[in-house]
Amino acid sequence: MKARQNPLTKFESLVQRMVEGPFSRLFPSRLEPMELGHKLERVMENNILLQGEGRRLAPSAYDIYVSIKDHQRLSPDLQTLVSDWQKQLVEFARHRHYTLRAEPTLRLHADSSLAIGSVRIEVGSIAQGNILATQELSAEQIEQLRSRIPTGQQLPDSTSSGSLPKQPHTIPDAPAYAARPTGPSPSSPAMPQAWLTIRLPQAAPQMYHIEKPVVNIGRQLSNDIIVEDKRVSRYHAQLKYQPDNQFVIYDLGSTNGITINNTPQMRQHTLRTGDHFTIGGYDFYFERR
């Protein structure tokens, strides 16, 4: 369960939210990295879990949602910023005598519902044992963890269900989109070159190369292409390479279906070069060779 929060700290957080909310709406200003770092500290402190023997466990995964403008401004220096925020959180946890199971993992998303200067931070899940779930680690972090695991023990396979082999990247527009392409398995039949071009309003097109027989699309983090749009189901659609050398897209029983070549609510379609389909607010253009 959560550890009890100091009443004074709780009151200070409440007053801060009451002041910051209206002020940021009346006088919007861009989000500064230092300010975001302090917000991450508060989120860590407010989500401490009380463990046995009085140990206080801090969350190790943070999803940061910012406005489109702030996302575009922060993205070019994201690697450096994430490194600085990680160090800040580790030092904060050490100073407060919190326990961290792994180096903090930070993911930045764009959210069209947020104003400039606003931020929403959600705490991710913590896996069993002493490491985070594979979906929360980059390939480099996975290799680092493998080197630390004693002989005879294994790290969960990064290609298993519910895990992701790469740290997500986000299109600088919203709702946020994250693609996690993975290479084909050694046993997979040879596939033709194919890709999806994802187009968003007021953002440059993004390309996703189809490199495995099954590509899942939806809001759930275990999908290969994640579309963070409330109109999109957790497991919305599946693009599958068939033995007859065709790519077919299937609706997975979603609420709003798929619009394919301007025909709404389609449940299945064999894709050909030039076909396009819409899921939520995103347009996907299919091409193959």
N, C-alpha and C positions, 0 to 999 in steps of 0.2 A: 504494500500500500504506500501511498505518498506520505512522506514525512510531514509533520505539522510545520507550517510556515510561521515564522516569527510574526506576531500580530502587528508590530511596528512596520516590518517589511511589507506585509500584506496591505496595510493602510497606505504606505508610500506608493506602492504599485497602483492602487486604486486611484489615488490623487493624480498620479502621473498620467494614467490613461484618461482621466476626466479632463486634464489640462491639454494633453497632447492632441487628442482627437479633434475637438473643435478648432484648435489653433492651427493644426495642419491643414484643415479644410479651408479656413479663411485666408491663411497665408502660406500657400504651398511653396515648398522649396525642395531642391533636389536632395536625394538621400546621400549622406556622406559615409564613407567606409568606417570611420571611427564610430559614428553614431550606430551603425549597424552592428559593430562589434559589441557595443554596450548592450544592445537589445538581445544579442545572442547570449550574453552573460545572464541577463534577467530570465530568459527562457530556460536556460540551464538550471538556474536556481529555483525556478517555479515548478520544475518537473523532476525534482530529486525523489528517488525511491528509497525507502528505508529498508535495509537488508538486515540480516542477522548480525548479532554482536555490535549493533549500532552503526554499521557501515552505511554510508550514504552514496547511492549509485546515481551517477549523472548520465543523462542520455548522450549517445554518441553519434546520432544522425539527425541532421537538421535540413528541412526543406524551406528555403527562403523565397517568398513571393514578393515581388516589387512591381512597380508600374513599368509600362513599356519603355518610357523615356529613361528611367533609371536603369533598367536592364540593358538598354543599348549603350548607356554611358559606362556601366561597370564591366560589361562583357570583355572588352579588349584587354583588361588587366585582371581578368578573373582568376587566373592561376596564382598570381602573386597575392591577390586579396584573400583567396581561400587559404593559402599558406599562412598569412598573417593572422587570420581569424582562428585558424586551428591552434596556432601557438598561443594566442590570447586566451582561448578556452582552456587549453591544457594548464596554463599558468593560473588562471582563475580557479580551476578545479583543485590544483595543488594548494593554492592559498587557502581555500575553504575546506580542505581535507576531504574532498569528494573523490569517489572512485570512478575511474573511466576504464571500460573494458577494451577500448580500442581508441585509436586516434580519431577525433571527431571528423565525420564526413559531412560536407556541406554541398548543397545543390541549389543553384539559383534558377528561379523560374520567373517568367513574365506573366502578369495578371492584368487583363484589361479593366478589371473592376477597381483597381487601386489607383489612387491619385499620386501625382509626383510627390516624393518624400514619404509616402506611406509604405509600410512593410508588414507582412504577415509571416510568422515563422511557425512551422509545424514540426513536432518532434517525431522522428522515425522510430521504428521498432528496433529492439536489441535482441540479437540471437542468443541461443543457449551457448554456454561455454565462455571462452574468453575473446571471441572475435565477433564482428558484425556479420549479418547475413551477407551472402555473396553479392546480392544486388546493390549493396551499399558501398562496395569497394571497387576501386579502379583495378585494372590489370596489374599495374605496378604494385599496388598494395597487396593484392592476392599473392604475388610472388614473394613479397617481403614476409608475409605471414607463413607461407609454405616453408621458408627457410628457418622459421622459428619453431615449427611443430616438431615434437620428438619423433624419432623413427618408429614406424608402426602405426602412427596416426595419420589420418588423411583430412585434407580440407574438402568440404563439399564441392562437387563438380560444378563449375560455373555455368555449364550448359544444361543443368538439370531444371526441371519444372519449378517455376517460382523464383529463379535466380537469373541474374543478368551478367554477362561477361565483361561489360564495359561500363564505365561511369557515363551517365547521360550527358548529352549536350542539348541545349535548348535554343530554339529559334527565337531571335529577339523580337517577338511579337506575341500576342496573347489571343486566345488561351494558349498556354505553353505547350510546346510539342517537343518530345524527346525521342530520338531514334537510337536504337541500340543494335546495329547490324552485327551479325555473327557469321563466321565462315561456315561453309558446308562441312558436314562430317565426312570422314574418309570413305565411308561406305555409300555415300549418296551418289546417285547416277549423275553423269555430266549434265549440267544445266546450261541453257543458252544465256547469254548476257541479257539481263533485264533490270529495269530500275523504275522507281516511282519519283516523279517530281512533285513536291508538295508546295502548293502556293497558298499564301496568306495575304490578306489585305495589308498594304503598307509595310511589306517585308519582302526581302529578296527570296526567290524560290530556293528550296532546299532539296537535295537529291538523296534518295535512299537506294543503294544498290541491293538487289535481291540476290542473296548469296546462299540461301538455304531453301529446302523444299516447302517449308511451312513458315509463314510470317503472320503473326497475330497482331491485331490492331484494337486498341481500346484504352480505357482510362486506368486500368489496373497496372501497377508497376511491373508485373511479370510479363507484359506484352513486349513484342519486339519494337513496335511503333506505338508510342504513348501519346494520346490526344487528350489533353486535360480540358475537356469541354463538358459542361453539365448535360448537354444533349447526347453525349456519347456514353454507351453502356460500358461496364467494366471490361467485358469481353465482347466486343462489338462485331468484328469481322475477322475473317481468315483468308489469306491469299495462299493458294496451294498449287504446287507444280505437279501436274498429272503425268502418268506413264505415257500418255499420247503426245507428250511434248507441248502441252498447253498449260497456261496459267489460268486458274479459276478463282474468283473471289466469292466467298460464301458469307452470308449474314448469319451470325450466331445467335439468332433469336433476340436481337436487340430491340429496344423500345421504339426507336425512330427509323430503323432500317437504313438502307443505303440508296442514294440516288446515283444511278449509273447512266451515263450519256443522257442526262436530263430526265430520266424516267425514275420517279420516286418509288420507294418501298420495294425495291428488287431484292430477292433473296439469294440469287445465284447468277453468275455471268462468266462466260469464257472471255478473257481479256485479249484484245488485239492491240497492236501498236496504234496509238492515237486515242484509245478509249480513256475516258476520265470518269471518276466517281467522287462523290462527296460524302464525307462522314462528319457530322457536326458542322463546324464552320470551316472545314479544311477541304481543299480540292486536290485530288490525287490524279496525276497524269501518267499513264502506263506506256512504256516503250520497251521493245525487245529487239534483239538481233538474231 
